[in-house]
C-alpha cells in the first residue's frame, strides 16, 4: 500500500476506462431520476486528474489525497465535485503524518465518508453514493479489526460496493433533484452509487495486480 501515489496513473487510467465503458448506461440511469450530466461532470474531473497524474504520483499519500480533492472540487463542479472534493480532502487531513497501512487507510476513508455525510446532509438509505461508501467504510474498519488479508479485502470491497449500489434500486430518493420525483425513483439504481461502485472496483483491480 505504500506505493499508492506511484500507482495513481494506473488507477486513474482504470477509472477513466470503466466510466467510458459504462457512460451510456449510467447516463440513462441519471436521466431517469437525475440531471443527466453526472458522467459528463465526472469525466471532466478525471481528465483534470490525468493531466496532473505525474505531479500527484510524486507526492506522499496524504498530499496526493489533498491534491486529488482540490482538483476534483474545481474540475468536476456541481454537487459531485463538492462531495468528492470533501471526501479526499478529509481523507488527507486524517492521513497527515501517518504511515500508509490497512489501519490508517481505513480510518482516513471513514473520516472522508463522515465528512461527505456532513457536507451532503445525507446518510445511508437515501439513494446516493453514500449507500456505497458507508458500507465500504464499515467493511474496511471491520477488516482491519479482523486482520483480513489484503487480497481478500480487495475482493470483498468490490462485493460490498456492488451490494450497496444494488440496494439503491428499491430506495426512495430524498436528496437532490430525484427527491422531487417521489415514488417514481423506486426501481432505478442511483447513478452516483453506480459510478462509485465502478470506480472502487476498478481501483481494487489495479491494487490486486
C-alpha positions in Angstrom: 0.0 0.0 0.0 3.0 2.3 0.3 3.0 2.5 -3.5 -0.4 4.2 -3.6 0.7 7.5 -5.1 3.0 5.8 -7.6 0.1 3.6 -8.7 -2.1 6.7 -9.2 -1.6 6.9 -13.0 -2.7 3.2 -13.3 -5.7 3.8 -11.0 -6.9 7.0 -12.8 -6.5 5.2 -16.2 -8.6 2.3 -14.9 -11.3 4.7 -13.6 -11.2 6.6 -16.9 -11.7 3.4 -18.8 -14.6 2.0 -16.7 -16.5 5.2 -16.7 -16.1 5.4 -20.5 -17.2 1.8 -20.9 -20.4 2.4 -18.8 -21.1 6.0 -19.8 -24.3 5.3 -21.8 -25.9 3.0 -19.2 -25.0 5.4 -16.3 -26.3 8.4 -18.2 -29.6 6.5 -18.8 -29.8 5.9 -15.0 -29.1 9.6 -14.4 -31.6 10.8 -17.0 -34.3 8.7 -15.4 -34.2 10.4 -12.0 -31.4 13.0 -12.1 -30.0 15.8 -14.2 -28.4 13.6 -16.8 -24.9 15.3 -16.5 -23.3 13.1 -13.9 -21.0 11.2 -16.3 -20.0 14.4 -18.1 -19.1 16.1 -14.8 -17.1 13.1 -13.6 -15.2 12.8 -16.9 -14.2 16.4 -16.7 -12.7 15.7 -13.3 -11.0 12.5 -14.5 -9.4 14.5 -17.4 -8.1 17.1 -15.0 -6.6 14.4 -12.7 -5.0 12.7 -15.6 -3.3 16.0 -16.5 -1.8 16.1 -13.0 -1.0 12.4 -12.6 2.8 12.8 -12.8 2.7 15.5 -10.1 0.3 13.6 -7.9 2.3 10.3 -8.2 5.4 12.1 -6.8 3.6 13.1 -3.5 3.2 11.2 -0.3 -0.2 9.7 0.2 -1.6 12.5 2.4 -0.6 15.2 0.0 -1.7 13.1 -3.0 -5.2 12.8 -1.5 -5.2 16.6 -0.9 -4.3 17.3 -4.5 -6.9 14.8 -5.8 -9.5 16.5 -3.6 -8.7 20.0 -4.8 -8.7 19.0 -8.4 -12.0 17.1 -8.0 -13.7 20.1 -6.3 -12.7 22.6 -9.0 -12.9 20.4 -12.1 -16.0 18.2 -11.6 -18.2 21.0 -10.4 -21.7 20.8 -9.0 -22.7 18.5 -6.2 -20.4 15.7 -7.2 -17.4 18.0 -7.2 -18.1 19.3 -3.8 -18.7 15.8 -2.4 -15.7 14.1 -4.0 -13.5 17.1 -3.0 -14.7 16.8 0.5 -14.1 13.1 0.6 -10.4 13.3 -0.5 -9.5 16.4 1.5 -10.9 15.0 4.7 -9.0 11.7 4.0 -5.9 13.8 3.5 -6.3 15.5 6.9 -6.7 12.1 8.6 -3.7 10.7 6.7 -1.3 13.6 7.6 1.8 12.3 9.4 0.6 8.6 9.2 2.3 5.7 7.6 0.1 4.1 5.0 -1.4 0.8 6.1 -4.8 -1.0 6.1 -5.5 0.6 9.5 -4.6 4.1 8.6 -6.3 3.9 5.2 -9.5 2.5 6.8 -9.5 5.4 9.4 -8.8 8.0 6.7 -11.6 6.6 4.5 -14.0 6.6 7.4 -13.2 10.2 8.1 -13.7 11.1 4.5 -17.1 9.4 4.4 -18.2 11.2 7.6 -17.2 14.5 6.0 -19.3 13.7 2.9 -22.3 12.9 5.1 -22.0 16.2 6.8 -21.5 18.2 3.6 -24.4 16.4 1.8 -26.6 16.3 4.9 -27.2 12.7 3.9 -26.9 9.2 5.3 -27.3 5.6 4.3 -30.7 4.7 2.8 -31.3 7.9 0.9 -30.3 6.7 -2.6 -27.0 8.4 -3.0 -23.3 7.4 -3.5 -23.2 7.2 0.3 -25.1 3.9 0.0 -21.9 2.5 -1.5 -19.3 4.5 0.5 -20.7 3.9 4.0 -20.8 0.1 3.8 -17.3 0.1 2.2 -16.0 2.3 5.1 -17.6 0.0 7.6 -16.2 -3.1 5.9 -12.7 -1.6 5.9 -12.8 -0.9 9.6 -14.0 -4.4 10.3 -11.4 -5.9 8.1 -8.7 -4.0 10.0 -10.0 -5.3 13.3 -10.1 -8.9 11.9 -6.6 -8.6 10.3 -8.2 -9.7 7.0 -5.6 -10.5 4.3 -5.1 -7.7 1.8 -6.1 -9.8 -1.2 -9.4 -10.7 0.5 -10.0 -7.1 1.4 -9.8 -6.0 -2.2 -12.2 -8.7 -3.3 -14.7 -8.0 -0.6 -14.5 -4.2 -1.0 -15.8 -4.7 -4.6 -18.5 -7.1 -3.5 -19.6 -4.6 -0.7 -19.7 -1.7 -3.2 -21.8 -3.8 -5.6 -24.3 -4.7 -2.9 -24.6 -1.1 -1.8 -25.1 0.0 -5.3 -27.8 -2.6 -6.0 -29.6 -1.7 -2.7 -30.3 1.8 -4.1 -32.7 0.3 -6.7 -35.6 -0.1 -4.2 -34.8 3.1 -2.2 -36.8 6.3 -2.2 -34.7 9.3 -3.1 -34.7 12.0 -0.6 -31.8 14.2 -1.8 -31.2 16.3 -4.9 -33.4 16.6 -8.0 -34.5 12.9 -7.6 -36.3 13.7 -4.4 -38.9 15.7 -6.3 -40.0 12.5 -8.1 -41.1 10.7 -5.0 -42.2 7.1 -5.6 -41.1 7.3 -9.2 -37.5 6.9 -8.0 -38.1 3.4 -6.8 -36.9 0.8 -9.3 -33.9 2.8 -10.5 -30.3 2.4 -9.4 -28.8 5.8 -8.3 -26.2 7.0 -10.9 -23.8 8.3 -8.3 -23.9 5.0 -6.4 -23.2 3.1 -9.7 -20.2 5.2 -10.6 -18.9 4.9 -7.0 -19.1 1.1 -7.3 -17.5 1.2 -10.8 -14.6 3.3 -9.5 -14.0 1.3 -6.3 -13.9 -2.0 -8.2 -11.6 -0.5 -10.9 -9.1 0.7 -8.2 -9.3 -2.6 -6.3 -8.5 -4.4 -9.5 -5.3 -2.3 -10.1 -4.2 -2.8 -6.5 -4.8 -6.5 -6.7 -2.5 -6.7 -9.7 
